[in-house]
């Protein structure tokens, strides 16, 4: 557990954008990149997280890959998060960007940045201080494959939690599950009472270029040790349940039909028995009349 000093923004003007706030890299910085999708693992994971959070928390709002504008001590801050999660906020319209001043200066309840080669330094540098100053309760960074320095070689996820208006961070370097296998309950990461889910790291079956291992941040149910489904997985689960109910209904109908057939058979046999008994009664009555005359 590590404590970080909070940032004093009163005398410093920050301009925080993805193209400008990082250490120079190979591509031309004079031509700002649009968006953050620098690799297939990065794109896959951002899409996956947005899908899972949107599907399982329809009364909350999950934004992805947008500029977020905040005002702090007369300073306008521009941050771009891979994922921002607003608990119990179901704003129905789509957004080009998130301007906090238009929404009562609300900050996200949780944000996630997925490391990429051009952004990881900012993700664990200036952006941490800005998120702390904005009092964003939970800030998460992780690496889907080896894109940063050896210090952050995956499996790696770091959680920043706001405690008494200061960030305390926790590093996790063990996987919660292999893809397709059961979760290890001892490796599930708690995010606090207010966040309605837990997280973990999953090692994927698929590999990156040059056989690099791939990892994914997974969203786990708050009370059950299960990974929350994507929209497609949820539809599959509903289909399976519907097919199971249909099969069970067909089985019950077949059993009812069988019982009805057996009942008809017993009724037919009973009718035959009644007919035979009536014939015997008639014979006995005839015989009785013969002896009484």
N, C-alpha and C positions, 0 to 999 in steps of 0.2 A: 504494500500500500504506500502510495507516494502522495504528498501534499504539494500543491503548486501555489505560488503567490498570485493574487489577483492582479489584473492589469488596470492601471490608471489611464483612462482615456481623456481626461479633462484637458490635457495640454498637447495631445497628439492627434493628428488627423489621419485616419486610416482610409485607404481605398483598397478594399479587399475583393478582388475578382480572381477567378481561376487563372486567366492568362498572365496576370501581372504579379501575383503574390507568391511566386515560387522561384526556386533556384533555376537559372538558365539551363535549358536542355537543348537537344539537338535541333528541333524544328525552329523555324523563324518566329521569334516572339513578336515581331511587328505585324504578324497576321494572326490575330487572336482566333483560337479554336472555338467553334460553336459546339457547346455540349461537352460531356465528359467521357463519352463512350470510346475509349482508346483500345479496347480489346474485347474479344468475344466473352471471356469470363466476366469482365466488368459489366458488360451489357446484359449478360444472362442474369447475373446476380441482382442488379438493380431492378430489372423487370420482374424477377422472381419475388423479391421483397415487396415491391409495390402490389403485385398480384395477391400474395398471401394476406397482407395487411388490409387491402381493400375488400377482399372476399370475406374475411373473418370478422372485420370490424366495420360494418356498413354505416354505423352511426358515428363513426369518427372519420377524419379526412386524412388521406395519405397523399402527399405531393412527391413528385420525383423530378430530379434534374432541373429545378427551377432556380432562378435568382430570387433571393429573399432580401427585402429592404427593411432595415430597422433604423430607428432614430435613437441615439444614445448621447446624452450630454451635448446636444446640438450638432452631433456628428452623424452623418448618414452612412450607414454600414451596408455593404452589398456582399452577401454570402450566397454561395451556390452549394446546396446539399444534394447528395444522391437521393436520400429519402428524408422527408420530414413528416412526423406523425403528430396530428392534433387530436387529442382525446376528446370525445363527445362534442365534436364540431362537424356537422354534416352539410357544409356549404354546397349547394347543388350545382353551381355553375363552374365551368372550366376556367382556368386561369393561365395567363401568359407569364405572370410572375406573382410573387406574394409580397404585397406591400403592407407591413404591419400597421401602418397608420390608418389604413382603411378597415382594420378589424380590431379596433380597441387596443392596438399595440400588443396584441397577443403574440407570444413566442411559441414555437413547437414544444410539445411535451417530450419529444425524443427526436434526435436526428442521427442519421447514419451516413458515413462516408466510406466508400470502398476504395482502398488504395489503388492508384494507378501510377505509372512511372513519372508523370508530370505533376501529380498533385499530392503525393504522399507527404512531402515535406511541409506543405501548407496545412494539410489535414491534422498533423500532430504538432504544428507550430502556432502560427498566428491565429488560425481558426479556433484553436482551443481557448486562447485568451479571449477572443471575441465572444464565443459561446458562453464562457464563464461570466463575462461582463454583462451579457444579455440575460443571464440567469436561465439558460435552457437547462432543464432538470437532468437530462441524460444525453450524453454525446458518445457515439460508438464509432470506432474505426477498426477496420480489419483488412487482411490481405487475402485475396482469393488464390494467389500464387506468388512466386518470389519476384516482386517488383520493386521492393525498397532495399534498404541496407540490411546487412546480416542481422542487425539487432532486432529487426522486425520480420525475420524469416518465418513463414507460416509453418505449422498452424499458429496463428496469432490473432487475438482480438483484444482491444483495449476499451474499457468502459470508464467514461468520466461521469461521476455522479456529483451533483451539487449538494454539498453539506454545509449548512450555515453560510450560504452565499459564496462558498469556495469549492472548487473542483478537487475531488480526491479520485485518483485513477487506480484501476485494477487491471492487471495483465493476465490473460489466460492463454495457455500454450498447449492444451490437451484437447483432443477431439471428443465430442459428445457421442458420436456414432459414426460408423462406416455407412455409406449409402446403402439402403435396403436392409439394414440390420437394426436391432433394437437399440434404444437410447440407453446410455449409462446414466442413471439418475444422479450419480455423484458428480457428474461433469456438466450438469445443467446450470446455467448462469441466471441468478435472480437479479431483477432490475428494480425491485422496490414495490411497495404496496400499490402505488398509483398506476404503474404501467400494467396493462391487462394481459401480459404474456411474459414468457421467459425466452431465453435464447440459448444457442449452443453452436458448436462448430462441427460440421460434417465433412468427412473426407469423401470426395466424389469418386465414382468409378471411372468417369471420363478423365483424361489427362490433357495437359496443355502441350504446346509445341516442345519438342525435345524431351518428351516423357516427363515433364514437370508435374508434380502432384497438384491437384486442384482442391480447394476448400470452399465451403459455402456457409454463410451465416444462416442458421435455421431458426424459425419462429416456433416456439413450443407452447402448448396449452398451459394456462396458469395453474391448473389443478391436476391435470392428467399428464402422464409421461408419453405424450404423442406430439408429433410434428403437425402443425396446423396445415391444412391442405390448400393448394392453389384452386382457382376457379374450376379448372379442368378436373382435378382430382376430386373436388367436392361433387361435381356433376357425375363422375364415375361412381363415387360412393352412393349417391342418391339412386343412380341407375341400378347398381347391384342390390340395394335395399328394395327398390321397386320390383325388380325381377324376382327377388327372394319372396316378397309378399305375394306376387302373382303366382309363383310356384306353390306356395303354401295354400293359397286360395284354391288353385286347381286341385291340389291334393285333398283339401276338405270337400270340394265339390264331388270329386271322384269317390271319396269315402261315403259321402251322403247319398250319391247315386247307387253305390254298392249296397248301402243299408236299405235304400228304397227298393232295390231289386230283391233283396232278401226278404223285406217286409211283404212285397207283392207275392213272392214265392210262398211265404208262410200263410198269407191271406188266401192264396189259391188252394194250398193244402188244407187250410181250415175249412174252406168252402166245400171241398171234396169230402172232408170228414163229416161236416154237418149234413151233406147230402146223403152220405152213407148211413149216418145215424137216423136221419129222417126215414130212410127206407126200412131200416131195422125196426123203428118204432111202428111204422105202418104194418109191417109183417106181424109184429107182436100184437098190435091192435086187432088185426084180422084173426090171428090165432086165438086171442082172448075172446073175441065175439063168437067164434066157433064153439068154444067150450062153455060159454054162458048161455047158449041157446038150447 
